[in-house]
Amino acid sequence: MKRLDPDIIDYYNVEVVKMIADKYGYSFMNALREFVSSRTHEMLEDHECGLFSYGAGAIFELWEAEKITGSPCNSIYIRGE
């Protein structure tokens, strides 16, 4: 696995974690734990998955799809609807 540049990962960590904390009322640290331990984050770190081409809002939606359904692959961004 070729890892994504750490600066890009940091950008997504900050932006997506803010969205998680705002929507779900989590503290920043709890939101960060939720995001970093997710399959979505694992896929984001993998350069070959190409998720870095999505905006932070789309990554948040993938994370939320994972939280609700158990898989980020159920996101409209991956299913293509």
N, C-alpha and C positions, 0 to 999 in steps of 0.2 A: 504494500500500500504506500503510495506517495502521499505524504501529508501536506495539507494546505499550509501556506505561509502563516506563521503565528500572528502577524499583524492583522491579517484578514480574519482569522478566528477570533481574535480579541474584539474586533469591530462587531462581529455578529454576537459575541457573548454579551457585550454591553447593550446593544440595541434590542436583541430578542429578550434578554433578561428584564429589561425595563418594561417591555410589553407584557411579559408573564406576571411581573410584580404588580403592574397597574390593573390588569384584568382580573387576576385571582387574589389580589390582596396579600401576596406573599412578601416577606422581607426580601431585600436584594439578595442576601446570602442563600435563603431558601430557594428563591427562583433560580439562582445560579446553580445550586445543587441539582435541582430538577432538570434544568437544561443540559448541563454537562454530563449527567448520567443517562441521558436519553439516547435512543437509537438515532434520532434525528441529528444529534450532535456528532455521533460517531460517523454518520454518513457525510456530514458537513466537513469533518476533518479529512476525509478521504478525497483527495484531489480528483481522482478518477470518476467519482460520482457526479461531479460538476455542479453541486449545489451552490457554489460560490457565484454562479451566474444569476441566482435569484436574489431578490431584495430581502431585507430583514423581515418585512411583513409576510412574505411567502414562507420563509424559514419558520416564523412563528406559527403559521397555519399548519405546516408539516408537523411541528411539535405538538400542536393542539390536536391534530388528527391522531397522532400517536397516543396522546393522553386519553382521548375518548375511545378510540377503537383498538388500540394496542399496536398499531403500525403506522409509521409515517407514509407508507405506500398507499394508504387510503385517502391521502390528500388529493384535492382536485388538481394540484400542480403536477403530481406524478401520474394520476389517472388520465389527465388530459381532457377533462370535461369542460 
